[in-house]
């Protein structure tokens, strides 16, 4: 009977320990996902409404961040912007990203540690005026 009780107790300790080590990692990825989506929403808002629209977004970057970047790439003659947050998870990395509707200019290199950041988005006029311009983003 004592052995059975010890086995159950050991199992409970294993489960609780696993939860305490896994939860912070999952929370970090969730914070990164939420931040990337918020940046995407801000950029898309400015892109859709065009010049002279502006907006600001507050994001939270988790403690295990390795990289926050904006990367423009062209596929089939269409340039899109990737918002990338790379997190260290144990011995490896996890990338969280989103693709915006328009092209973004700016750098997020100032975001290199845990904390809250306010980002400002504004548009650049484009020629012809019918099309939407480039989105400028910077950390306040």
N, C-alpha and C positions, 0 to 999 in steps of 0.2 A: 504494500500500500504506500509506503514511504517512497519507493522508487517511482511509482506512478505519479505521485504528487510532485516529485522533483522534475520528472520529465515534462509535466504540464507547466511548471514554473519556468523551466529552461526555455520552453517554446514561447511563453509569453514574453520573456526577456528578449529573445531573438526578434520577435515581431516589433516590440517597442523600440529597440535599438535601430532596426531597419527603418522604421518610420522617422525617427529623429535624424537619421543621416540622409534620407531621401527627400524629405519635405523642403529643406532649404534649397536644394537643387531645383526642384520643381517650381518653387516660388520664383527663383531667379529667372528661369526660362519664361514663366508667365509674365513677369515684369518686363522682360525684354520684348516679348510678343506684343504686349500692350503698348509699349513705347514705340515700336516700329509701326504699328497700326495707327497710332496717333500722329506720327510724322507723315505717314502716307495720307491720312485724312486732311491734314493741313495743306500739304502740297497739292492734292487733288482739288481742294476747295478753291485755292488761288488759281489753279490752272483753268478750272471750269468757269469761274467768274471773270477771269482776265484782268487786264490793267484797268484801274489802279487798285485792285483788291489787295488786302493785307489781312493777316491773322497771326495769332500766337498760340503756341501749344506748350503745355508743361509736361515733361516726361520724367520718369524715374529710371535711373540706370542701376542695376544690381551690382553687388560688390565683386562678382567674379567676371566682370567685363574685360575683354582683351582688345576689342576693336569696335569702333563705331565709324561707319564710313558711308559715303554717297558715291556710287559708281554708275557712270553713264555707259551704256552699250548700245550698239546699233545692230539690229537684226532686220533683214528684209527692207533696208532703206528707212527704217523707223527707229529713232533713238528713244530709249526708255531709261529711266533711272531706277537703280536698285538701292534700297536703304538696307544696310547690313549691320547687324549687331552680332559679334562673336563672343561667346561665353566659354570659359574653361569649366568643364564638368569632369571632375576627377582627373584622369590622365589624358583626356581628349578634349575636343572642342565641339560646340554646337553653334551652328549659324542660324540666326533668325532673320528673315528678310521679307521685304515687300517690294512690289514694282509700282511706280507711280504712273499716272497718265501722261505727264509732261516731263520735260527735261529740267533738272535742278542744277543750280550753281551754288557753290559754297563748300565749306568744309566743316566737319564735325570733330576735328582732331582735338579740340579743347575738351571733349567729353572722353576722359581717360580714367575716370574713377567713379565709384559709387556716389550717387547723389541725385538731387532734383535739378533739372535744367529747364530754362524757358527758351524756346526756339521761336524766331520770328520768320515769317514767310511773306514775301511780296512778289509781285509780278513785274516783268520787264516787257515793255511794249514790243510788239513784233510787227514786221512788215510782211504781207499786207495786214492792215488792222483787223481784218476778219478773223485771222487765226490767233490762237493764244500764244503768248510768249513764254520765256523761260522763267522758272521759279527760283528766286534767290532765297537762301536759307542761311541764317546765322544764329549763333548762341548769344543770348543777351547776358 
